């Protein structure tokens, strides 16, 4: 009789072999998942940059066909944020939609989608800040200081800024809190979604944080020359690459939005 060594034809794996395979697969998953998450996040940042570029292009095309003036946003009541996409009072979509490929460019891919086009809320907030046609950063508000003329930018503390659209990032002092359109890397910010009769919003927030800080953030900023620049690992507050610009609330500085210092 002929003897055979090891498993014969059709023999199965031993329990030890299966455990070794499972351990190897688990190790590969542990190695690959962070890399895949990183690739997904960078892809979202790229889509976000495209959205910012589209918003800048839409505002520029509007101005090019309207006496070199950006859309007039002063119809909003005092107290409303400059990023409001209003329904019933004044709607940013009315002026920009003809120049945009889709309304989805108002929504940041790093936050869950909200029903921007179909929401019944009185106010639907964009994931992005739009930096034109609003006098919240100057006193008095004048065409020379406000970003209402194509390519002129706006003046704040004697410096001229040419940011036209950007990821939304603000420090709210009267609560206090931090609110942004992107998650921070350390996940201190928590996701907040509202879609009610008054307003519809999807943001990352932290309220009453003892140190009033969050983890590093990556944000896209679009300029009136068509360029989009990304600042990585921003530390809020206190990052020297950014400047806080106060919102116009009618009663003083209730919150500030961030834009890059010229040259960054």
Buried (B, 14 or more C-beta within 10 A) or exposed (E): EEEEEEEEEEEEEEEEEEEEEEEEEEEEEEEEEEEEEEEEBEEBBEBBBBBBBBBBBBBBBBBEEEEEBBBBBEEBEEEBBBBBBBBEEBBBBEBBBEBBEEBBBBBBBBBEEBEBEEBEBBBBBBBBBBBBBBBBBBEEBEEEBBBBBBEBBBBBEEEEBBBBBBBBBBBBBEEEBBBBBBBBBEEBBEEBEEBEEEBBBBBBBBEEBEEBBBBEBBBBBBBBEEEBBBBEEBBBBEBEBBBBBBBBBEEEBBBBBBBBEEEE
